[in-house]
Every structure is written in structure tokens, then in C-alpha cells.
Amino acid sequence: MRHARREAERQRVRDARLALAALLGLSTLTNAILGLGLVHHERVTVLVPAVTGPAWEVGETWAGRRYLEDAARTVAATLLTLTPENAPAVREAAARMSHASARGAIGAWVAAEAERMAALDLASAFHPERITTDPEALAAEVTGTLATFIGREETSRVRKTYRLVFRLDAARLGLLRFEEREEE
């Protein structure tokens, strides 16, 4: 009788171990399937602008057309609407809009441009008119009018196109390059 009880107890322990092993295997398999699902799942962040309008969409490696357009317009207008008086604010804005790897170069460009303009009593204002985007390359071209002033008098009004290239980190676009394009 004792032997039968011991044997029954051993069988119950074996059954419990077998059940735990089966649950462990099932849990491991479930986690593996969920992990594979996450690897192939891209998170999309939807940012709502402070002004009314369509939401901006941002993935892990791409940005929606509207987000690129609005970012390019803001960057171009900010960097190219420059006076000796607003140079510190533009430099600060440029630092916030730039990717960390380009912050120094873009800040140096703003500082040099502000210095040159102060020496000649110049100011500039950029009015974006057309923006084309390349969401895969995270790039945009902004075409508009660049007005230059000496003192308070406008001295020129020229149509210009600028190419902006961005980098995406944690759903935030950061300016990498800002360059003038030759008019065709």
C-alpha cells in the first residue's frame, strides 16, 4: 500500500513536471511569435500641429509629405529671414531644428551670415512659394523669393531654391543639410 502511494505520488510529480514543461514550451513559442510580429511591425506616430490642419505622420524611418513640407517651410523661412538684430534668436532656432550631427555647422553658417550682414547693414527675408518633397530621402526643395535690404530699403528680390535634407530620430526631423540650388 505504501509502495502504491509512493508510486502515485511520483506519477503526480511527473505529470506536474510534464504540465509545467508543456506550459513553458507554449510560453516560449508564444513569446517568439510575438517577438517576430514586433520585428516586422513599424510604429507610426501621429503628431498634431499647434495650428489646425492635417496631422503629421512619422514612421521609424520615414516622414509624411505634410510633415516634411511644414518642416522645410519653417526651416527655410527661419534661416533666411535674418537681420543682425534677430541673429541670436535665429541661431537658437537653428540649433533646435538641426540634427545633432549638423548643429555646429548650421550654427556657424548662421553666425557668419549674421556677421557679414551686420558689417554691411543688410537684412534678408525669404518668402516660400513652392515646396516639393521626397519622403523616402527625407528631403525637400523650397522655392521662393529672397528679398535683401540695406537699412530699410529693399535692394533686391531674387527667386531662389534651397534643398533641405533631414534625418529622423525618435519621430523628430533634424536638419542635416541646407544648400542653395542653381536655378534652371
C-alpha positions, 0 to 999 in steps of 0.5 A: 500500500505504501509502495502504491502511494509512493508510486502515485505520488511520483506519477503526480510529480511527473505529470506536474513536471510534464504540465509545467514543461508543456506550459513553458514550451507554449510560453516560449513559442508564444513569446517568439511569435510575438517577438517576430510580429514586433520585428516586422511591425513599424510604429507610426506616430501621429503628431498634431500641429499647434495650428489646425490642419492635417496631422503629421505622420512619422514612421521609424524611418520615414516622414509624411509629405505634410510633415516634411513640407511644414518642416522645410517651410519653417526651416527655410523661412527661419534661416533666411529671414535674418537681420543682425538684430534677430541673429541670436534668436535665429541661431537658437532656432537653428540649433533646435531644428538641426540634427545633432550631427549638423548643429555646429555647422548650421550654427556657424553658417548662421553666425557668419551670415549674421556677421557679414550682414551686420558689417554691411547693414543688410537684412534678408527675408525669404518668402516660400512659394513652392515646396516639393518633397521626397519622403523616402530621402527625407528631403525637400526643395523650397522655392521662393523669393529672397528679398535683401535690404540695406537699412530699410530699403529693399535692394533686391528680390531674387527667386531662389531654391534651397534643398533641405535634407533631414534625418529622423530620430525618435519621430523628430526631423533634424536638419542635416543639410541646407544648400542653395540650388542653381536655378534652371 
